[in-house]
Amino acid sequence: MNEFSLEMPQRKCNVALVASEFNHFIVQQLVDGAIDALDRNGISEQDTTLVWVPGAFELPLTVDALAMTGRYDAVIALGAVIRGGTPHFDYVAGECARGLAQVGLKHGLPAIFGVLTTDNVDQALERAGSGAGNKGFDTAIAALQMIAVLDRIRVK
Ligand code: INI
């Protein structure tokens, strides 16, 4: 049986992060977690691009633009959508998730979903802490694992 288990890429990788300015105090912690995970796995800041956008709704278009350059092995979208008293949350979170999935499929590129969708600020902060409890860290690991998986599948 051919089994491709999760591993890290065996080559130099270029990774882009797209971060939403909305709820900056949380998203900055996700960015820090992602950069930490990349750094611990040999991806230097020189091989990393960070782009800020206004909000989570703008993430898919920006990931699409970055994917179109062909320069990146994976793009990680980071944001925090926090439920308020109106249906706005559902539109922003839903379109963001849907758009990112579409972009990934369109370009055959890992478009990683690092967007917190929570009921309140406390839940978001819990997921944006240091070390293991940081969704930015986790999504960067997922990005590298996806690069490695696709490298193995696409080998001729
Ligand atoms: N953007 C977020 O990233 N998080 C939110 O919680 C949020 N809320 O609650 O409104 C949010 N709205 C802005 C949105 O992403 C767009 O930037 C804006 O609608 C302009 O297109």
Backbone and ligand atoms as CSV (ligand in chain L), in Angstrom:
chain,resi,resn,atom,element,x,y,z
A,1,MET,N,N,0.841,-1.194,0.000
A,1,MET,CA,C,0.000,0.000,0.000
A,1,MET,C,C,0.880,1.250,0.000
A,2,ASN,N,N,0.523,2.222,-0.819
A,2,ASN,CA,C,1.186,3.522,-0.758
A,2,ASN,C,C,0.480,4.373,0.282
A,3,GLU,N,N,1.213,4.775,1.287
A,3,GLU,CA,C,0.600,5.639,2.310
A,3,GLU,C,C,1.441,6.901,2.452
A,4,PHE,N,N,0.819,8.054,2.290
A,4,PHE,CA,C,1.522,9.326,2.464
A,4,PHE,C,C,1.140,9.887,3.830
A,5,SER,N,N,2.012,9.711,4.778
A,5,SER,CA,C,1.699,10.270,6.095
A,5,SER,C,C,2.144,11.737,6.141
A,6,LEU,N,N,1.698,12.436,7.172
A,6,LEU,CA,C,2.004,13.864,7.249
A,6,LEU,C,C,3.476,14.069,7.555
A,7,GLU,N,N,4.089,14.937,6.759
A,7,GLU,CA,C,5.487,15.278,7.034
A,7,GLU,C,C,5.756,16.704,6.582
A,8,MET,N,N,6.983,17.145,6.823
A,8,MET,CA,C,7.357,18.509,6.438
A,8,MET,C,C,8.009,18.483,5.043
A,9,PRO,N,N,7.919,19.577,4.305
A,9,PRO,CA,C,8.505,19.588,2.956
A,9,PRO,C,C,10.017,19.377,3.000
A,10,GLN,N,N,10.526,18.741,1.958
A,10,GLN,CA,C,11.961,18.435,1.888
A,10,GLN,C,C,12.671,19.462,1.017
A,11,ARG,N,N,12.187,20.659,0.959
A,11,ARG,CA,C,12.782,21.689,0.084
A,11,ARG,C,C,12.463,23.077,0.631
A,12,LYS,N,N,13.105,24.070,0.012
A,12,LYS,CA,C,12.854,25.473,0.385
A,12,LYS,C,C,11.424,25.848,-0.070
A,13,CYS,N,N,10.708,26.554,0.772
A,13,CYS,CA,C,9.329,26.928,0.433
A,13,CYS,C,C,9.128,28.436,0.595
A,14,ASN,N,N,8.272,28.978,-0.233
A,14,ASN,CA,C,7.853,30.377,-0.077
A,14,ASN,C,C,6.406,30.378,0.384
A,15,VAL,N,N,6.163,31.052,1.484
A,15,VAL,CA,C,4.825,31.064,2.073
A,15,VAL,C,C,4.359,32.510,2.212
A,16,ALA,N,N,3.108,32.758,1.858
A,16,ALA,CA,C,2.527,34.098,2.072
A,16,ALA,C,C,1.466,34.012,3.166
A,17,LEU,N,N,1.442,35.036,3.994
A,17,LEU,CA,C,0.410,35.171,5.021
A,17,LEU,C,C,-0.435,36.371,4.635
A,18,VAL,N,N,-1.753,36.225,4.714
A,18,VAL,CA,C,-2.637,37.375,4.535
A,18,VAL,C,C,-3.400,37.536,5.842
A,19,ALA,N,N,-3.318,38.715,6.419
A,19,ALA,CA,C,-3.903,38.931,7.746
A,19,ALA,C,C,-4.900,40.075,7.684
A,20,SER,N,N,-6.004,39.917,8.405
A,20,SER,CA,C,-7.004,40.983,8.385
A,20,SER,C,C,-6.810,41.914,9.580
A,21,GLU,N,N,-6.905,43.195,9.269
A,21,GLU,CA,C,-6.682,44.254,10.252
A,21,GLU,C,C,-7.818,44.294,11.304
A,22,PHE,N,N,-9.006,43.872,10.900
A,22,PHE,CA,C,-10.159,43.869,11.806
A,22,PHE,C,C,-9.825,42.941,12.994
A,23,ASN,N,N,-10.061,43.408,14.197
A,23,ASN,CA,C,-9.663,42.666,15.410
A,23,ASN,C,C,-8.152,42.442,15.432
A,24,HIS,N,N,-7.428,43.522,15.118
A,24,HIS,CA,C,-5.975,43.432,14.971
A,24,HIS,C,C,-5.286,42.813,16.180
A,25,PHE,N,N,-5.749,43.151,17.393
A,25,PHE,CA,C,-5.058,42.659,18.602
A,25,PHE,C,C,-5.081,41.130,18.679
A,26,ILE,N,N,-6.071,40.508,18.075
A,26,ILE,CA,C,-6.111,39.033,18.035
A,26,ILE,C,C,-5.331,38.515,16.827
A,27,VAL,N,N,-5.555,39.146,15.693
A,27,VAL,CA,C,-4.939,38.622,14.458
A,27,VAL,C,C,-3.412,38.741,14.523
A,28,GLN,N,N,-2.910,39.810,15.169
A,28,GLN,CA,C,-1.450,39.933,15.296
A,28,GLN,C,C,-0.869,38.716,16.024
A,29,GLN,N,N,-1.595,38.205,17.006
A,29,GLN,CA,C,-1.115,37.014,17.737
A,29,GLN,C,C,-1.129,35.767,16.850
A,30,LEU,N,N,-2.110,35.709,15.946
A,30,LEU,CA,C,-2.134,34.588,14.988
A,30,LEU,C,C,-0.941,34.692,14.039
A,31,VAL,N,N,-0.661,35.918,13.602
A,31,VAL,CA,C,0.492,36.137,12.706
A,31,VAL,C,C,1.773,35.709,13.422
A,32,ASP,N,N,1.926,36.144,14.680
A,32,ASP,CA,C,3.140,35.791,15.433
A,32,ASP,C,C,3.260,34.268,15.573
A,33,GLY,N,N,2.136,33.603,15.841
A,33,GLY,CA,C,2.154,32.144,15.975
A,33,GLY,C,C,2.553,31.478,14.669
A,34,ALA,N,N,2.022,31.988,13.561
A,34,ALA,CA,C,2.336,31.391,12.249
A,34,ALA,C,C,3.817,31.581,11.916
A,35,ILE,N,N,4.326,32.770,12.170
A,35,ILE,CA,C,5.743,33.039,11.854
A,35,ILE,C,C,6.644,32.159,12.730
A,36,ASP,N,N,6.253,31.977,13.973
A,36,ASP,CA,C,7.011,31.103,14.881
A,36,ASP,C,C,7.052,29.665,14.338
A,37,ALA,N,N,5.890,29.160,13.906
A,37,ALA,CA,C,5.835,27.783,13.381
A,37,ALA,C,C,6.682,27.647,12.119
A,38,LEU,N,N,6.624,28.656,11.250
A,38,LEU,CA,C,7.414,28.598,10.008
A,38,LEU,C,C,8.901,28.599,10.352
A,39,ASP,N,N,9.265,29.512,11.246
A,39,ASP,CA,C,10.664,29.641,11.655
A,39,ASP,C,C,11.185,28.331,12.261
A,40,ARG,N,N,10.402,27.714,13.112
A,40,ARG,CA,C,10.817,26.446,13.743
A,40,ARG,C,C,10.972,25.325,12.731
A,41,ASN,N,N,10.391,25.519,11.542
A,41,ASN,CA,C,10.473,24.476,10.514
A,41,ASN,C,C,11.309,24.918,9.319
A,42,GLY,N,N,12.212,25.858,9.576
A,42,GLY,CA,C,13.223,26.222,8.581
A,42,GLY,C,C,12.769,27.186,7.504
A,43,ILE,N,N,11.593,27.811,7.675
A,43,ILE,CA,C,11.154,28.809,6.686
A,43,ILE,C,C,11.459,30.186,7.283
A,44,SER,N,N,12.462,30.831,6.717
A,44,SER,CA,C,12.913,32.094,7.293
A,44,SER,C,C,11.956,33.226,6.907
A,45,GLU,N,N,12.088,34.349,7.602
A,45,GLU,CA,C,11.242,35.508,7.280
A,45,GLU,C,C,11.537,36.018,5.863
A,46,GLN,N,N,12.755,35.723,5.373
A,46,GLN,CA,C,13.130,36.102,4.001
A,46,GLN,C,C,12.249,35.386,2.965
A,47,ASP,N,N,11.808,34.210,3.305
A,47,ASP,CA,C,10.971,33.416,2.385
A,47,ASP,C,C,9.494,33.527,2.735
A,48,THR,N,N,9.148,34.546,3.521
A,48,THR,CA,C,7.766,34.725,3.966
A,48,THR,C,C,7.307,36.133,3.603
A,49,THR,N,N,6.091,36.226,3.083
A,49,THR,CA,C,5.498,37.529,2.742
A,49,THR,C,C,4.263,37.718,3.606
A,50,LEU,N,N,4.106,38.910,4.171
A,50,LEU,CA,C,2.932,39.202,5.006
A,50,LEU,C,C,2.169,40.374,4.398
A,51,VAL,N,N,0.894,40.160,4.109
A,51,VAL,CA,C,0.041,41.195,3.512
A,51,VAL,C,C,-1.133,41.459,4.459
A,52,TRP,N,N,-1.365,42.717,4.802
A,52,TRP,CA,C,-2.519,43.074,5.648
A,52,TRP,C,C,-3.663,43.551,4.772
A,53,VAL,N,N,-4.880,43.140,5.101
A,53,VAL,CA,C,-6.086,43.597,4.386
A,53,VAL,C,C,-7.086,44.104,5.429
A,54,PRO,N,N,-8.130,44.842,5.006
A,54,PRO,CA,C,-9.030,45.429,6.010
A,54,PRO,C,C,-9.761,44.403,6.886
A,55,GLY,N,N,-10.364,43.388,6.276
A,55,GLY,CA,C,-11.147,42.439,7.074
A,55,GLY,C,C,-11.149,41.067,6.441
A,56,ALA,N,N,-11.791,40.120,7.132
A,56,ALA,CA,C,-11.804,38.731,6.661
A,56,ALA,C,C,-12.478,38.588,5.300
A,57,PHE,N,N,-13.419,39.481,5.017
A,57,PHE,CA,C,-14.115,39.405,3.733
A,57,PHE,C,C,-13.140,39.613,2.567
A,58,GLU,N,N,-12.076,40.350,2.810
A,58,GLU,CA,C,-11.098,40.668,1.755
A,58,GLU,C,C,-10.029,39.578,1.604
A,59,LEU,N,N,-10.043,38.578,2.474
A,59,LEU,CA,C,-8.973,37.561,2.421
A,59,LEU,C,C,-8.977,36.754,1.113
A,60,PRO,N,N,-10.129,36.218,0.652
A,60,PRO,CA,C,-10.080,35.358,-0.543
A,60,PRO,C,C,-9.534,36.057,-1.791
A,61,LEU,N,N,-9.956,37.288,-2.033
A,61,LEU,CA,C,-9.470,38.018,-3.218
A,61,LEU,C,C,-7.954,38.197,-3.153
A,62,THR,N,N,-7.468,38.492,-1.964
A,62,THR,CA,C,-6.032,38.737,-1.807
A,62,THR,C,C,-5.240,37.438,-1.948
A,63,VAL,N,N,-5.778,36.364,-1.391
A,63,VAL,CA,C,-5.122,35.064,-1.560
A,63,VAL,C,C,-5.097,34.697,-3.043
A,64,ASP,N,N,-6.182,34.994,-3.744
A,64,ASP,CA,C,-6.258,34.731,-5.189
A,64,ASP,C,C,-5.160,35.509,-5.930
A,65,ALA,N,N,-5.006,36.785,-5.591
A,65,ALA,CA,C,-3.995,37.618,-6.266
A,65,ALA,C,C,-2.588,37.080,-6.003
A,66,LEU,N,N,-2.345,36.657,-4.782
A,66,LEU,CA,C,-1.018,36.104,-4.452
A,66,LEU,C,C,-0.800,34.781,-5.173
A,67,ALA,N,N,-1.840,33.946,-5.212
A,67,ALA,CA,C,-1.725,32.643,-5.878
A,67,ALA,C,C,-1.413,32.839,-7.361
A,68,MET,N,N,-2.021,33.856,-7.937
A,68,MET,CA,C,-1.860,34.116,-9.373
A,68,MET,C,C,-0.404,34.444,-9.741
A,69,THR,N,N,0.373,34.968,-8.800
A,69,THR,CA,C,1.771,35.309,-9.104
A,69,THR,C,C,2.609,34.050,-9.329
A,70,GLY,N,N,2.154,32.913,-8.805
A,70,GLY,CA,C,2.924,31.676,-8.939
A,70,GLY,C,C,4.163,31.630,-8.056
A,71,ARG,N,N,4.311,32.602,-7.155
A,71,ARG,CA,C,5.540,32.678,-6.344
A,71,ARG,C,C,5.457,31.872,-5.044
A,72,TYR,N,N,4.255,31.441,-4.674
A,72,TYR,CA,C,4.102,30.858,-3.325
A,72,TYR,C,C,3.693,29.391,-3.382
A,73,ASP,N,N,4.194,28.654,-2.407
A,73,ASP,CA,C,3.839,27.242,-2.275
A,73,ASP,C,C,2.575,27.059,-1.456
A,74,ALA,N,N,2.260,28.046,-0.632
A,74,ALA,CA,C,1.034,28.008,0.170
A,74,ALA,C,C,0.729,29.441,0.595
A,75,VAL,N,N,-0.550,29.723,0.771
A,75,VAL,CA,C,-0.963,31.029,1.301
A,75,VAL,C,C,-1.850,30.769,2.512
A,76,ILE,N,N,-1.554,31.459,3.588
A,76,ILE,CA,C,-2.287,31.261,4.850
A,76,ILE,C,C,-3.117,32.513,5.122
A,77,ALA,N,N,-4.418,32.345,5.265
A,77,ALA,CA,C,-5.299,33.479,5.565
A,77,ALA,C,C,-5.588,33.507,7.064
A,78,LEU,N,N,-5.328,34.634,7.685
A,78,LEU,CA,C,-5.500,34.769,9.133
A,78,LEU,C,C,-6.481,35.886,9.445
A,79,GLY,N,N,-7.423,35.616,10.321
A,79,GLY,CA,C,-8.401,36.636,10.684
A,79,GLY,C,C,-9.180,36.213,11.912
A,80,ALA,N,N,-10.050,37.098,12.352
A,80,ALA,CA,C,-10.908,36.793,13.504
A,80,ALA,C,C,-12.269,37.410,13.244
A,81,VAL,N,N,-13.258,36.550,13.073
A,81,VAL,CA,C,-14.628,37.027,12.884
A,81,VAL,C,C,-15.390,36.691,14.162
A,82,ILE,N,N,-15.861,37.726,14.820
A,82,ILE,CA,C,-16.487,37.549,16.133
A,82,ILE,C,C,-17.961,37.915,16.026
A,83,ARG,N,N,-18.796,36.995,16.497
A,83,ARG,CA,C,-20.244,37.150,16.339
A,83,ARG,C,C,-20.750,38.384,17.085
A,84,GLY,N,N,-21.539,39.185,16.403
A,84,GLY,CA,C,-22.188,40.318,17.052
A,84,GLY,C,C,-23.675,40.026,17.121
A,85,GLY,N,N,-24.470,41.073,17.243
A,85,GLY,CA,C,-25.905,40.856,17.369
A,85,GLY,C,C,-26.634,40.800,16.033
A,86,THR,N,N,-25.908,40.876,14.920
A,86,THR,CA,C,-26.553,40.922,13.607
A,86,THR,C,C,-26.062,39.761,12.742
A,87,PRO,N,N,-26.720,39.503,11.615
A,87,PRO,CA,C,-26.282,38.400,10.737
A,87,PRO,C,C,-24.976,38.701,10.002
A,88,HIS,N,N,-24.382,39.869,10.232
A,88,HIS,CA,C,-23.146,40.237,9.534
A,88,HIS,C,C,-22.095,39.135,9.657
A,89,PHE,N,N,-21.956,38.583,10.855
A,89,PHE,CA,C,-20.987,37.507,11.135
A,89,PHE,C,C,-21.117,36.393,10.097
A,90,ASP,N,N,-22.360,35.964,9.858
A,90,ASP,CA,C,-22.554,34.815,8.966
A,90,ASP,C,C,-22.114,35.121,7.544
A,91,TYR,N,N,-22.389,36.347,7.095
A,91,TYR,CA,C,-21.968,36.723,5.738
A,91,TYR,C,C,-20.448,36.781,5.640
A,92,VAL,N,N,-19.829,37.452,6.600
A,92,VAL,CA,C,-18.368,37.621,6.529
A,92,VAL,C,C,-17.672,36.268,6.669
A,93,ALA,N,N,-18.027,35.498,7.712
A,93,ALA,CA,C,-17.356,34.212,7.956
A,93,ALA,C,C,-17.649,33.233,6.815
A,94,GLY,N,N,-18.909,33.191,6.384
A,94,GLY,CA,C,-19.301,32.241,5.343
A,94,GLY,C,C,-18.619,32.523,4.019
A,95,GLU,N,N,-18.635,33.788,3.611
A,95,GLU,CA,C,-18.021,34.132,2.322
A,95,GLU,C,C,-16.512,33.939,2.367
A,96,CYS,N,N,-15.932,34.225,3.517
A,96,CYS,CA,C,-14.486,34.059,3.665
A,96,CYS,C,C,-14.114,32.578,3.503
A,97,ALA,N,N,-14.808,31.709,4.197
A,97,ALA,CA,C,-14.503,30.271,4.118
A,97,ALA,C,C,-14.749,29.746,2.699
A,98,ARG,N,N,-15.874,30.133,2.147
A,98,ARG,CA,C,-16.233,29.657,0.802
A,98,ARG,C,C,-15.207,30.153,-0.226
A,99,GLY,N,N,-14.871,31.433,-0.119
A,99,GLY,CA,C,-13.925,32.032,-1.067
A,99,GLY,C,C,-12.552,31.383,-0.978
A,100,LEU,N,N,-12.098,31.110,0.223
A,100,LEU,CA,C,-10.768,30.508,0.370
A,100,LEU,C,C,-10.745,29.103,-0.210
A,101,ALA,N,N,-11.813,28.351,0.018
A,101,ALA,CA,C,-11.879,26.999,-0.547
A,101,ALA,C,C,-11.835,27.063,-2.075
A,102,GLN,N,N,-12.574,28.013,-2.630
A,102,GLN,CA,C,-12.619,28.160,-4.103
A,102,GLN,C,C,-11.244,28.498,-4.666
A,103,VAL,N,N,-10.562,29.436,-4.003
A,103,VAL,CA,C,-9.253,29.879,-4.490
A,103,VAL,C,C,-8.257,28.717,-4.462
A,104,GLY,N,N,-8.286,27.952,-3.380
A,104,GLY,CA,C,-7.367,26.817,-3.280
A,104,GLY,C,C,-7.578,25.834,-4.416
A,105,LEU,N,N,-8.850,25.532,-4.690
A,105,LEU,CA,C,-9.153,24.579,-5.765
A,105,LEU,C,C,-8.805,25.152,-7.134
A,106,LYS,N,N,-9.069,26.421,-7.319
A,106,LYS,CA,C,-8.801,27.065,-8.615
A,106,LYS,C,C,-7.307,27.030,-8.967
A,107,HIS,N,N,-6.465,27.246,-7.959
A,107,HIS,CA,C,-5.028,27.334,-8.228
A,107,HIS,C,C,-4.272,26.050,-7.888
A,108,GLY,N,N,-4.938,25.076,-7.304
A,108,GLY,CA,C,-4.233,23.854,-6.876
A,108,GLY,C,C,-3.174,24.183,-5.837
A,109,LEU,N,N,-3.492,25.120,-4.977
A,109,LEU,CA,C,-2.528,25.636,-3.997
A,109,LEU,C,C,-3.163,25.556,-2.611
A,110,PRO,N,N,-2.398,25.157,-1.596
A,110,PRO,CA,C,-2.971,25.209,-0.258
A,110,PRO,C,C,-3.335,26.654,0.117
A,111,ALA,N,N,-4.629,26.912,0.271
A,111,ALA,CA,C,-5.125,28.219,0.731
A,111,ALA,C,C,-5.677,27.923,2.128
A,112,ILE,N,N,-4.880,28.202,3.109
A,112,ILE,CA,C,-5.133,27.668,4.455
A,112,ILE,C,C,-6.046,28.595,5.254
A,113,PHE,N,N,-7.025,27.985,5.907
A,113,PHE,CA,C,-8.070,28.728,6.620
A,113,PHE,C,C,-7.668,28.929,8.083
A,114,GLY,N,N,-7.099,30.073,8.347
A,114,GLY,CA,C,-6.680,30.398,9.720
A,114,GLY,C,C,-7.527,31.529,10.278
A,115,VAL,N,N,-8.813,31.409,10.052
A,115,VAL,CA,C,-9.726,32.473,10.491
A,115,VAL,C,C,-10.536,31.960,11.679
A,116,LEU,N,N,-10.406,32.644,12.801
A,116,LEU,CA,C,-11.205,32.280,13.973
A,116,LEU,C,C,-12.633,32.750,13.745
A,117,THR,N,N,-13.584,31.897,14.065
A,117,THR,CA,C,-14.994,32.299,14.011
A,117,THR,C,C,-15.559,31.966,15.385
A,118,THR,N,N,-15.758,32.971,16.191
A,118,THR,CA,C,-16.129,32.718,17.588
A,118,THR,C,C,-17.331,33.569,17.998
A,119,ASP,N,N,-17.919,33.167,19.125
A,119,ASP,CA,C,-19.071,33.904,19.645
A,119,ASP,C,C,-18.657,35.172,20.375
A,120,ASN,N,N,-17.428,35.173,20.911
A,120,ASN,CA,C,-17.002,36.357,21.674
A,120,ASN,C,C,-15.477,36.487,21.673
A,121,VAL,N,N,-15.017,37.611,22.228
A,121,VAL,CA,C,-13.584,37.924,22.231
A,121,VAL,C,C,-12.803,36.908,23.072
A,122,ASP,N,N,-13.363,36.478,24.195
A,122,ASP,CA,C,-12.645,35.523,25.051
A,122,ASP,C,C,-12.342,34.222,24.311
A,123,GLN,N,N,-13.318,33.730,23.572
A,123,GLN,CA,C,-13.089,32.494,22.801
A,123,GLN,C,C,-11.980,32.709,21.764
A,124,ALA,N,N,-11.968,33.901,21.164
A,124,ALA,CA,C,-10.939,34.193,20.159
A,124,ALA,C,C,-9.564,34.250,20.833
A,125,LEU,N,N,-9.474,34.909,21.972
A,125,LEU,CA,C,-8.185,35.032,22.671
A,125,LEU,C,C,-7.644,33.664,23.091
A,126,GLU,N,N,-8.562,32.782,23.516
A,126,GLU,CA,C,-8.151,31.415,23.898
A,126,GLU,C,C,-7.447,30.697,22.747
A,127,ARG,N,N,-7.853,31.019,21.526
A,127,ARG,CA,C,-7.306,30.325,20.355
A,127,ARG,C,C,-6.144,31.091,19.718
A,128,ALA,N,N,-5.757,32.181,20.346
A,128,ALA,CA,C,-4.676,32.997,19.781
A,128,ALA,C,C,-3.555,33.182,20.800
A,129,GLY,N,N,-3.414,32.188,21.689
A,129,GLY,CA,C,-2.404,32.287,22.739
A,129,GLY,C,C,-1.039,31.841,22.267
A,130,SER,N,N,-0.159,31.602,23.227
A,130,SER,CA,C,1.204,31.199,22.864
A,130,SER,C,C,1.268,29.675,22.767
A,131,GLY,N,N,2.227,29.191,21.966
A,131,GLY,CA,C,2.465,27.744,21.858
A,131,GLY,C,C,1.323,26.989,21.219
A,132,ALA,N,N,0.890,25.908,21.865
A,132,ALA,CA,C,-0.058,24.977,21.250
A,132,ALA,C,C,-1.440,25.596,21.045
A,133,GLY,N,N,-1.814,26.538,21.864
A,133,GLY,CA,C,-3.147,27.119,21.738
A,133,GLY,C,C,-3.204,28.299,20.794
A,134,ASN,N,N,-2.485,28.205,19.708
A,134,ASN,CA,C,-2.485,29.318,18.755
A,134,ASN,C,C,-2.837,28.786,17.369
A,135,LYS,N,N,-3.984,29.217,16.874
A,135,LYS,CA,C,-4.485,28.735,15.579
A,135,LYS,C,C,-3.566,29.174,14.425
A,136,GLY,N,N,-2.889,30.304,14.593
A,136,GLY,CA,C,-1.932,30.737,13.568
A,136,GLY,C,C,-0.798,29.735,13.453
A,137,PHE,N,N,-0.287,29.299,14.604
A,137,PHE,CA,C,0.771,28.282,14.639
A,137,PHE,C,C,0.276,27.018,13.932
A,138,ASP,N,N,-0.905,26.554,14.329
A,138,ASP,CA,C,-1.455,25.304,13.766
A,138,ASP,C,C,-1.646,25.398,12.252
A,139,THR,N,N,-2.113,26.542,11.789
A,139,THR,CA,C,-2.381,26.652,10.351
A,139,THR,C,C,-1.081,26.699,9.551
A,140,ALA,N,N,-0.034,27.265,10.136
A,140,ALA,CA,C,1.253,27.266,9.433
A,140,ALA,C,C,1.787,25.839,9.310
A,141,ILE,N,N,1.608,25.046,10.363
A,141,ILE,CA,C,2.013,23.633,10.280
A,141,ILE,C,C,1.191,22.924,9.202
A,142,ALA,N,N,-0.122,23.199,9.176
A,142,ALA,CA,C,-0.987,22.577,8.157
A,142,ALA,C,C,-0.534,22.982,6.753
A,143,ALA,N,N,-0.130,24.228,6.587
A,143,ALA,CA,C,0.328,24.701,5.272
A,143,ALA,C,C,1.553,23.899,4.828
A,144,LEU,N,N,2.503,23.723,5.736
A,144,LEU,CA,C,3.724,22.984,5.376
A,144,LEU,C,C,3.403,21.517,5.093
A,145,GLN,N,N,2.516,20.952,5.893
A,145,GLN,CA,C,2.132,19.549,5.648
A,145,GLN,C,C,1.450,19.401,4.296
A,146,MET,N,N,0.646,20.372,3.924
A,146,MET,CA,C,-0.033,20.304,2.617
A,146,MET,C,C,0.951,20.462,1.459
A,147,ILE,N,N,1.956,21.325,1.644
A,147,ILE,CA,C,2.989,21.452,0.603
A,147,ILE,C,C,3.657,20.091,0.398
A,148,ALA,N,N,4.001,19.438,1.500
A,148,ALA,CA,C,4.689,18.140,1.422
A,148,ALA,C,C,3.792,17.081,0.780
A,149,VAL,N,N,2.523,17.062,1.173
A,149,VAL,CA,C,1.581,16.081,0.607
A,149,VAL,C,C,1.457,16.280,-0.905
A,150,LEU,N,N,1.287,17.524,-1.332
A,150,LEU,CA,C,1.119,17.790,-2.769
A,150,LEU,C,C,2.404,17.487,-3.528
A,151,ASP,N,N,3.558,17.797,-2.918
A,151,ASP,CA,C,4.839,17.459,-3.558
A,151,ASP,C,C,4.899,15.961,-3.842
A,152,ARG,N,N,4.467,15.170,-2.879
A,152,ARG,CA,C,4.561,13.704,-3.040
A,152,ARG,C,C,3.550,13.196,-4.062
A,153,ILE,N,N,2.356,13.750,-4.039
A,153,ILE,CA,C,1.326,13.307,-4.992
A,153,ILE,C,C,1.715,13.684,-6.421
A,154,ARG,N,N,2.337,14.864,-6.563
A,154,ARG,CA,C,2.609,15.376,-7.922
A,154,ARG,C,C,3.927,14.868,-8.512
A,155,VAL,N,N,4.688,14.126,-7.705
A,155,VAL,CA,C,5.962,13.639,-8.230
A,155,VAL,C,C,5.680,12.703,-9.406
A,156,LYS,N,N,6.475,12.865,-10.458
A,156,LYS,CA,C,6.218,12.051,-11.660
A,156,LYS,C,C,6.879,10.692,-11.526
L,1,INI,N1,N,-14.186,41.574,9.544
L,1,INI,C1,C,-13.491,40.710,10.301
L,1,INI,O1,O,-12.377,40.308,9.903
L,1,INI,N2,N,-13.981,40.273,11.487
L,1,INI,C2,C,-15.200,40.674,11.944
L,1,INI,O2,O,-15.593,40.245,13.070
L,1,INI,C3,C,-15.968,41.585,11.169
L,1,INI,N3,N,-17.246,42.052,11.638
L,1,INI,O3,O,-17.681,41.623,12.720
L,1,INI,O4,O,-17.886,42.853,11.016
L,1,INI,C4,C,-15.426,42.022,9.931
L,1,INI,N4,N,-16.088,42.882,9.138
L,1,INI,C5,C,-15.449,43.605,8.063
L,1,INI,C6,C,-15.425,42.827,6.758
L,1,INI,O5,O,-14.534,41.746,6.817
L,1,INI,C7,C,-14.996,43.723,5.593
L,1,INI,O6,O,-13.701,44.223,5.830
L,1,INI,C8,C,-15.930,44.903,5.333
L,1,INI,O7,O,-17.277,44.461,5.269
L,1,INI,C9,C,-15.554,45.588,3.995
L,1,INI,O8,O,-15.731,44.698,2.897
